[in-house]
Amino acid sequence: MKDTAGRSWEIIRGDALKLISAYEPNTFDAIITDPPYASGGRTQAEKNKSTTVKYSSMGGNAPPAFEGDSKDQRSWTRWAAEWLFDARKVCKQGAPVCVFIDWRQYPALTDALQWAGWIWRGVAVWDKGNSRPQKGRFRQQSEYIVWGSNGPMPVNRPVPCLPGVFKYGNPQQRIHLTEKPLELMREVVRIVEPGGLILDPFAGAGTTVLASALEGYRAVGIEVSEQYAGLANERIEDHLAGCST
Ligand SMILES: C[S@@+](CC[C@H](N)C(=O)[O-])C[C@H]1O[C@@H](n2cnc3c(N)ncnc32)[C@H](O)[C@@H]1O
């Protein structure tokens, strides 16, 4: 894949549910993504609040709000099953899928993944290292990467042994409210065969796409927010212009 600027990556602005299905079957070698979890807030009124209120204490200095985070449980599960179905249809046989999630939405995601026809193969742990201590309770210091494949996944793929736990703190200088660490994403994308084409339907600030480019993959990111699509484009261009690895 080369976009109109001759790059091996692109960020497309739009709704994943509309854009994924426009690709031909067998286009992508993997789906690696971090969708809105819609897990902040116990009541629907709390869920309906802006993501800056739900996920940041930085007030006016917080990164911009993002979309798609207000669905209730049933709607989120149905929506996840739909985009996961569309995403599987545009992937090659054996393609891996990796989806970030937290503990609240973990059961819904593993249901949706299987309803969409993927084989669920396991979960890797992102250990963020720190979190608010709570007396008498375990810390919520992890998020999860639910992973699977589009049908059988041969063991002889040219891919190394990969860890099951990744220890990286949250990025210090975030431009997205729920940005993932770049080094974490550089490790996760290594589940894909060298040079493969990766789709991230919920690109945010473009961390998966940037990590893919740095690791020698080709990548497409879809992002519904105009502001974040623009930020992702700028960030990736700047980063790749400024470094060779
Ligand atoms: C959890 S964030 C991804 C953050 C990203 N991993 C990063 O490191 O920057 C999810 C993103 O999906 C976007 N989004 C929500 N609904 C979408 C949709 N239907 N189609 C495309 N993008 C969507 C949100 O605007 C948000 O930026």
The ligand as an SDF file (V2000), in Angstrom:
LIG
                    3D

 27 29  0  0  0  0  0  0  0  0999 V2000
   -9.1980    4.8540   22.6700 C   0  0  0  0  0  0  0  0  0  0  0  0
   -9.0000    5.9900   21.4020 S   0  0  0  0  0  0  0  0  0  0  0  0
   -7.5630    5.4130   20.5240 C   0  0  0  0  0  0  0  0  0  0  0  0
   -6.2930    5.9810   21.0660 C   0  0  0  0  0  0  0  0  0  0  0  0
   -5.0720    5.5190   20.2970 C   0  0  0  0  0  0  0  0  0  0  0  0
   -4.7840    4.1300   20.5600 N   0  0  0  0  0  0  0  0  0  0  0  0
   -3.8550    6.3550   20.6100 C   0  0  0  0  0  0  0  0  0  0  0  0
   -2.8560    5.8260   21.1370 O   0  0  0  0  0  0  0  0  0  0  0  0
   -3.8880    7.5570   20.3610 O   0  0  0  0  0  0  0  0  0  0  0  0
  -10.3120    5.5920   20.3230 C   0  0  0  0  0  0  0  0  0  0  0  0
  -10.4990    6.5470   19.1660 C   0  0  0  0  0  0  0  0  0  0  0  0
  -11.5310    6.0350   18.3160 O   0  0  0  0  0  0  0  0  0  0  0  0
  -12.2210    7.1370   17.7560 C   0  0  0  0  0  0  0  0  0  0  0  0
  -13.5350    6.6680   17.3030 N   0  0  0  0  0  0  0  0  0  0  0  0
  -14.6570    6.4920   18.0240 C   0  0  0  0  0  0  0  0  0  0  0  0
  -15.6570    6.0120   17.2730 N   0  0  0  0  0  0  0  0  0  0  0  0
  -15.1470    5.8710   16.0130 C   0  0  0  0  0  0  0  0  0  0  0  0
  -15.6770    5.4080   14.7930 C   0  0  0  0  0  0  0  0  0  0  0  0
  -16.9520    4.9860   14.6960 N   0  0  0  0  0  0  0  0  0  0  0  0
  -14.8690    5.3660   13.7020 N   0  0  0  0  0  0  0  0  0  0  0  0
  -13.5750    5.7870   13.7750 C   0  0  0  0  0  0  0  0  0  0  0  0
  -13.0090    6.2550   14.9220 N   0  0  0  0  0  0  0  0  0  0  0  0
  -13.7820    6.2920   16.0340 C   0  0  0  0  0  0  0  0  0  0  0  0
  -12.2900    8.1570   18.8820 C   0  0  0  0  0  0  0  0  0  0  0  0
  -12.5000    9.4800   18.3890 O   0  0  0  0  0  0  0  0  0  0  0  0
  -10.9360    7.9470   19.5540 C   0  0  0  0  0  0  0  0  0  0  0  0
   -9.9810    8.8930   19.1040 O   0  0  0  0  0  0  0  0  0  0  0  0
  1  2  1  0
  2  3  1  0
  2 10  1  0
  3  4  1  0
  4  5  1  0
  5  6  1  0
  5  7  1  0
  7  8  2  0
  7  9  1  0
 10 11  1  0
 11 12  1  0
 11 26  1  0
 12 13  1  0
 13 14  1  0
 13 24  1  0
 14 15  1  0
 14 23  1  0
 15 16  2  0
 16 17  1  0
 17 18  1  0
 17 23  2  0
 18 19  1  0
 18 20  2  0
 20 21  1  0
 21 22  2  0
 22 23  1  0
 24 25  1  0
 24 26  1  0
 26 27  1  0
M  CHG  2   2   1   9  -1
M  END
$$$$
